[in-house]
Amino acid sequence: MKDSAGDGMSNGQELGDPNFVWISNATPERTTDITHPGICDPWDSPSAYPSR
């Protein structure tokens, strides 16, 4: 499962499709707490900033 943000949530989880059954124009399994799969959430967490 892809985790573009590296925040421990798969892209599917963040987009409301944790079971990866996306269908065009269909309502996702979950419609609340949708987040961007490419942005670490929460954005101010230590994992959002890679160590240097």
C-alpha positions in Angstrom: 0.0 0.0 0.0 1.4 3.4 -1.0 1.9 6.1 1.6 3.0 9.1 -0.3 3.1 11.4 2.8 5.0 8.9 4.9 2.5 9.6 7.8 1.5 6.0 8.4 -1.8 6.2 6.5 -2.1 4.6 3.1 -3.3 6.8 0.2 -6.5 4.8 0.1 -7.2 5.5 3.8 -6.6 9.2 3.4 -9.0 9.4 0.4 -11.8 7.4 2.1 -11.1 4.2 0.2 -9.3 2.0 2.7 -10.2 -1.2 0.8 -9.0 0.0 -2.6 -12.3 -0.5 -4.4 -12.5 3.0 -6.0 -15.2 3.4 -8.7 -15.4 6.5 -10.9 -18.1 8.9 -9.8 -19.1 6.7 -6.8 -19.2 7.9 -3.2 -16.2 6.7 -1.3 -16.6 4.3 1.6 -15.8 7.1 4.1 -16.6 10.8 3.4 -15.4 12.4 6.6 -11.8 13.1 7.7 -10.6 12.9 4.1 -7.0 14.2 3.8 -4.5 14.8 1.0 -2.4 11.7 0.5 0.7 13.7 -0.4 0.7 15.9 2.7 1.8 14.6 6.1 -1.1 14.8 8.5 -1.0 16.3 11.0 1.2 18.8 9.1 3.0 19.9 12.3 3.9 16.5 13.6 7.6 15.6 13.9 7.2 13.0 11.1 6.2 15.8 8.7 9.8 17.1 8.8 12.5 14.6 7.8 15.6 14.7 10.0 18.6 16.4 8.4 
